[in-house]
Amino acid sequence: MLLSFIVPVFNVESYLEDCIKSLICQPGNDFEVILVDDGSTDKSGLICDKYSKLDSRIVSYHKVNGGLSDARNFGIKHASGKYLAFIDADDFIGERAIEILREILKEHLELDVIFMEAFKFNCDKKKVSLGDGYIKEQINGHSKNDVLNHLATLNKFPASAWSKIVNREFLIRKDLYFVPDLLSEDVDWSIRVILSADSFWYSSYEYYFYRQNREGSITNSVNPKRLLDLLSTIENHSKYANTTYQEYVFAFLAYELSVVMLLYARLSPYLPNKKNIAQKIMNLSWVLGYGRTKKIKLVKLCYSILGLSFTSRLLSITKYVIDKYLIKI
């Protein structure tokens, strides 16, 4: 089995069939689709069973709700593919995805991580690049140090689990499971995966399509736990002491702290622990000094002169303008 697509499913009956169809339209029998119904209360579980009966490449599991990380970990433990791909049940992949991966893995048998291109699209089905900004010539065939150096200079840290294909044996050997009950879990997981990997590749194929601003989605909401969990992730990784890769880790964290600052502006002013969140941000603000992009350097400058509240509002306004107008291109 070449590849296992792991799809956590929770109350996504309106989108699930589009996701499944994008997977089963892939040619060949060297991949499997693992649908993990994580305690859905709508018709999602029935849809999983329907397609598992229609296509032998699909396996449907049902479990008590444990959250996204728990469902992904369940899928990892039940996967048999040499490589793993994580798909959110409201998204879909490109028609030639498995074909492209076959071509890569035919020549490069023991890769740890393959970075893939991802796009976001709205209800009008207009797409725009997620903007990870990989440069093939700085990843393919290069050393780990070269790759980490390149990732540290990208405009955004490529944290999404679904934009990566990961070697299953490597993932299990390095104990790279997702942390349960952690929001923004992809950030923590991606940092650990990238630091643990030794071999990387990049494909420019239009692989993943992320449904933007779906009502009820985790990423479409801002709550204190998401910020506190992300701050906890930044704090945990800020203790990284390996001198070889430390500066790269801090560069990744600088970007993620700028994300926290952006989300901070969207919290209710009446939130009881908002001051606590602000204090945590200030305690970690030193990582901004390790940012390598013009954007992070500008955030650092604004923060040092104008403080958290103004910087946060400025980031929020800028993000709104970009999303409103770039998605229409």
C-alpha positions as CSV (number, residue, x, y, z in Angstrom):
1,M,0.0,0.0,0.0
2,L,1.6,3.3,-1.1
3,L,-0.6,5.8,0.6
4,S,-3.2,6.1,3.3
5,F,-5.6,9.1,3.2
6,I,-6.7,9.8,6.8
7,V,-10.0,11.7,6.9
8,P,-11.4,12.7,10.3
9,V,-15.2,13.2,10.0
10,F,-17.4,15.2,12.4
11,N,-20.7,16.7,11.3
12,V,-19.8,17.6,7.8
13,E,-22.6,16.0,5.9
14,S,-22.9,18.9,3.4
15,Y,-19.3,18.6,2.2
16,L,-18.2,15.0,2.9
17,E,-19.3,13.5,-0.4
18,D,-17.3,16.1,-2.3
19,C,-14.2,15.1,-0.3
20,I,-14.7,11.4,-0.7
21,K,-15.3,11.7,-4.4
22,S,-12.1,13.6,-4.9
23,L,-10.3,10.6,-3.3
24,I,-12.0,7.7,-5.0
25,C,-11.7,9.3,-8.5
26,Q,-7.9,8.7,-8.1
27,P,-6.8,5.8,-10.3
28,G,-5.3,2.6,-8.9
29,N,-5.5,0.3,-6.0
30,D,-2.3,1.2,-4.2
31,F,-4.0,3.6,-1.7
32,E,-6.7,3.5,0.9
33,V,-9.1,6.0,2.3
34,I,-9.6,5.8,6.1
35,L,-12.8,7.6,7.2
36,V,-12.8,8.2,11.0
37,D,-16.3,9.2,12.1
38,D,-15.5,11.0,15.3
39,G,-18.9,10.8,17.0
40,S,-20.9,12.7,14.4
41,T,-24.5,13.5,15.2
42,D,-25.6,14.3,11.7
43,K,-25.6,11.9,8.6
44,S,-21.8,11.9,8.2
45,G,-21.5,8.4,9.7
46,L,-24.0,7.0,7.3
47,I,-22.2,8.6,4.3
48,C,-19.0,7.0,5.5
49,D,-20.6,3.6,5.6
50,K,-22.3,4.1,2.2
51,Y,-19.0,4.8,0.4
52,S,-17.1,2.0,2.2
53,K,-19.6,-0.4,0.8
54,L,-19.3,1.1,-2.7
55,D,-15.5,1.1,-2.9
56,S,-13.2,-1.5,-1.4
57,R,-10.4,1.1,-1.1
58,I,-12.5,2.9,1.6
59,V,-12.5,1.8,5.3
60,S,-15.1,3.4,7.6
61,Y,-14.5,3.6,11.4
62,H,-16.8,5.0,14.1
63,K,-15.6,6.2,17.5
64,V,-16.6,8.3,20.4
65,N,-15.9,12.0,19.9
66,G,-12.3,12.9,20.9
67,G,-11.5,15.8,18.6
68,L,-9.4,16.2,15.5
69,S,-6.1,15.1,16.9
70,D,-7.5,12.0,18.4
71,A,-9.2,11.1,15.2
72,R,-6.0,11.6,13.2
73,N,-4.1,9.4,15.7
74,F,-6.7,6.7,15.3
75,G,-6.3,6.8,11.6
76,I,-2.5,6.6,11.9
77,K,-2.8,3.5,14.0
78,H,-5.1,1.8,11.5
79,A,-3.3,2.9,8.3
80,S,-1.3,0.5,6.2
81,G,0.2,2.8,3.6
82,K,3.9,3.6,3.4
83,Y,3.0,7.3,3.4
84,L,0.2,9.2,5.1
85,A,-1.9,12.1,4.0
86,F,-4.3,14.0,6.2
87,I,-7.5,15.4,4.6
88,D,-10.1,17.5,6.3
89,A,-13.6,16.2,5.5
90,D,-14.8,19.5,4.1
91,D,-11.9,19.9,1.7
92,F,-10.8,18.0,-1.4
93,I,-7.7,17.1,-3.5
94,G,-6.6,17.5,-7.1
95,E,-7.5,14.9,-9.7
96,R,-3.9,13.8,-10.4
97,A,-2.7,13.7,-6.7
98,I,-1.9,10.0,-6.5
99,E,-0.4,10.0,-9.9
100,I,2.0,12.8,-9.0
101,L,2.9,11.1,-5.7
102,R,3.7,7.9,-7.5
103,E,6.1,9.7,-9.8
104,I,7.9,11.3,-6.9
105,L,8.1,8.1,-4.8
106,K,9.2,6.0,-7.7
107,E,12.5,7.9,-7.8
108,H,12.8,8.8,-4.2
109,L,11.8,5.8,-2.1
110,E,12.7,6.9,1.4
111,L,11.5,10.5,1.8
112,D,10.4,11.6,5.3
113,V,8.3,14.6,4.2
114,I,6.8,15.9,1.0
115,F,5.6,19.5,0.9
116,M,2.5,20.0,-1.3
117,E,0.8,23.1,-2.8
118,A,-2.5,24.1,-1.2
119,F,-5.2,26.6,-2.2
120,K,-8.1,28.1,-0.4
121,F,-11.5,28.7,-2.0
122,N,-14.7,30.3,-1.0
123,C,-18.4,29.6,-1.7
124,D,-18.0,31.0,-5.2
125,K,-15.3,28.3,-5.8
126,K,-12.7,31.0,-6.6
127,K,-9.3,29.8,-5.5
128,V,-6.2,31.6,-4.3
129,S,-2.8,30.1,-3.3
130,L,-2.3,29.5,0.4
131,G,0.9,31.4,-0.1
132,D,3.4,29.0,1.4
133,G,5.9,30.1,-1.1
134,Y,8.2,27.0,-1.4
135,I,11.1,27.2,-3.9
136,K,11.8,23.8,-5.4
137,E,15.5,24.6,-6.0
138,Q,16.0,25.2,-2.2
139,I,14.3,21.9,-1.1
140,N,14.7,19.1,-3.5
141,G,18.0,17.3,-3.1
142,H,19.1,19.7,-0.3
143,S,20.3,19.0,3.2
144,K,18.2,19.3,6.3
145,N,19.9,22.5,7.3
146,D,19.3,24.1,3.8
147,V,15.6,23.1,3.9
148,L,15.1,24.5,7.4
149,N,16.9,27.7,6.4
150,H,14.6,28.0,3.4
151,L,11.4,27.4,5.5
152,A,12.6,30.0,8.0
153,T,12.6,32.7,5.3
154,L,9.1,31.9,3.9
155,N,6.4,34.6,4.4
156,K,4.5,32.1,6.5
157,F,5.3,29.0,8.4
158,P,3.8,26.0,6.5
159,A,2.0,24.5,9.6
160,S,-0.9,22.7,8.0
161,A,-0.8,18.9,8.3
162,W,-2.9,18.5,5.1
163,S,-0.2,20.2,3.0
164,K,2.3,17.4,3.8
165,I,2.8,13.8,2.9
166,V,4.6,12.0,5.7
167,N,6.4,8.6,5.8
168,R,4.4,6.4,8.2
169,E,7.4,4.4,9.6
170,F,9.3,7.6,10.2
171,L,6.3,9.2,12.0
172,I,5.7,6.2,14.2
173,R,9.4,5.7,15.0
174,K,9.7,9.3,16.0
175,D,6.4,9.2,18.0
176,L,5.0,12.1,16.0
177,Y,1.4,11.8,16.9
178,F,-0.9,14.7,17.3
179,V,-1.4,16.1,20.9
180,P,-5.0,15.5,22.0
181,D,-7.3,18.3,23.0
182,L,-5.0,20.9,21.5
183,L,-6.3,23.6,19.2
184,S,-4.0,24.8,16.4
185,E,-2.5,21.3,16.8
186,D,-1.0,21.5,13.3
187,V,1.6,24.1,14.4
188,D,3.0,21.9,17.2
189,W,2.9,18.8,15.0
190,S,4.5,20.4,12.0
191,I,7.4,21.8,14.0
192,R,8.1,18.4,15.5
193,V,7.8,16.7,12.1
194,I,10.1,19.1,10.3
195,L,12.8,19.0,13.1
196,S,12.7,15.2,13.2
197,A,12.9,14.7,9.4
198,D,16.1,14.2,7.5
199,S,14.8,14.1,3.9
200,F,12.4,16.4,2.1
201,W,10.8,17.0,-1.3
202,Y,8.4,19.5,-2.8
203,S,5.8,19.2,-5.5
204,S,4.3,22.3,-7.2
205,Y,1.2,20.3,-8.2
206,E,-2.1,21.9,-7.1
207,Y,-2.8,19.2,-4.5
208,Y,-5.0,20.5,-1.8
209,F,-8.1,22.7,-1.7
210,Y,-9.1,24.2,1.6
211,R,-12.7,25.4,2.1
212,Q,-12.3,28.9,3.5
213,N,-14.7,30.4,6.1
214,R,-17.0,27.4,6.4
215,E,-19.7,28.1,9.0
216,G,-18.9,26.1,12.2
217,S,-15.4,25.2,11.3
218,I,-12.7,25.3,14.0
219,T,-10.5,27.6,12.0
220,N,-13.4,30.0,11.3
221,S,-13.7,30.8,15.0
222,V,-11.5,32.5,17.6
223,N,-11.7,31.6,21.2
224,P,-9.4,32.0,24.2
225,K,-8.5,28.3,24.2
226,R,-7.1,28.5,20.7
227,L,-4.9,31.4,21.6
228,L,-3.8,29.9,24.9
229,D,-3.0,26.6,23.2
230,L,-1.0,28.4,20.4
231,L,0.8,30.4,23.1
232,S,1.6,27.2,25.0
233,T,3.0,25.7,21.8
234,I,5.2,28.7,21.2
235,E,6.4,28.7,24.8
236,N,7.2,24.9,24.7
237,H,9.2,25.2,21.5
238,S,10.9,28.4,22.5
239,K,12.8,26.2,25.0
240,Y,14.4,24.4,22.1
241,A,18.2,24.4,22.9
242,N,19.8,22.7,19.9
243,T,22.2,25.3,18.6
244,T,22.1,23.8,15.1
245,Y,18.4,24.5,14.5
246,Q,17.4,26.8,17.3
247,E,17.4,30.0,15.1
248,Y,15.1,28.3,12.6
249,V,12.7,27.2,15.3
250,F,12.5,30.7,16.7
251,A,11.9,32.1,13.2
252,F,8.9,29.7,12.9
253,L,7.6,30.8,16.3
254,A,8.0,34.5,15.4
255,Y,5.5,34.0,12.6
256,E,3.1,32.1,14.8
257,L,3.3,34.8,17.5
258,S,2.3,37.3,14.8
259,V,-0.8,35.1,14.2
260,V,-1.6,35.2,17.9
261,M,-1.4,39.0,17.8
262,L,-3.8,39.1,14.8
263,L,-6.3,36.8,16.6
264,Y,-6.0,38.8,19.8
265,A,-7.8,41.8,18.2
266,R,-10.8,39.5,17.6
267,L,-11.3,38.6,21.2
268,S,-14.1,40.1,23.2
269,P,-13.0,43.1,25.3
270,Y,-15.1,41.7,28.1
271,L,-13.2,38.4,28.2
272,P,-12.2,37.8,31.8
273,N,-8.7,36.4,31.0
274,K,-7.8,38.7,28.1
275,K,-5.2,40.4,30.3
276,N,-3.7,37.1,31.0
277,I,-3.4,36.3,27.3
278,A,-1.9,39.8,26.7
279,Q,0.7,39.1,29.3
280,K,1.7,35.8,27.8
281,I,2.1,37.5,24.4
282,M,4.3,40.1,25.9
283,N,6.4,37.5,27.7
284,L,7.1,35.7,24.4
285,S,7.5,38.9,22.3
286,W,11.3,38.3,22.2
287,V,10.9,35.6,19.5
288,L,9.8,38.4,17.1
289,G,13.5,39.3,17.0
290,Y,14.3,36.1,15.2
291,G,11.8,36.7,12.4
292,R,13.5,36.8,9.0
293,T,10.8,38.3,6.8
294,K,10.0,41.9,6.2
295,K,6.5,41.3,7.6
296,I,7.7,39.9,10.9
297,K,10.3,42.7,11.2
298,L,7.5,45.2,10.7
299,V,5.4,43.6,13.3
300,K,8.3,43.7,15.7
301,L,8.8,47.4,15.0
302,C,5.1,48.3,15.4
303,Y,4.9,46.3,18.6
304,S,8.0,47.9,20.1
305,I,6.7,51.4,19.3
306,L,2.9,51.1,19.6
307,G,2.3,48.2,21.8
308,L,0.1,45.1,21.5
309,S,-3.4,46.6,21.1
310,F,-2.6,48.8,18.2
311,T,-0.4,46.2,16.5
312,S,-3.1,43.6,16.9
313,R,-5.8,45.9,15.4
314,L,-3.5,46.8,12.5
315,L,-2.8,43.1,11.7
316,S,-6.5,42.3,11.8
317,I,-7.4,45.2,9.4
318,T,-4.6,44.2,7.0
319,K,-5.8,40.5,7.0
320,Y,-9.4,41.5,6.4
321,V,-8.4,43.6,3.4
322,I,-6.2,40.9,1.9
323,D,-8.9,38.2,2.3
324,K,-11.7,40.4,1.0
325,Y,-9.9,41.4,-2.2
326,L,-7.3,38.7,-3.1
327,I,-9.9,35.9,-2.9
328,K,-11.7,37.6,-5.8
329,I,-8.7,37.4,-8.2
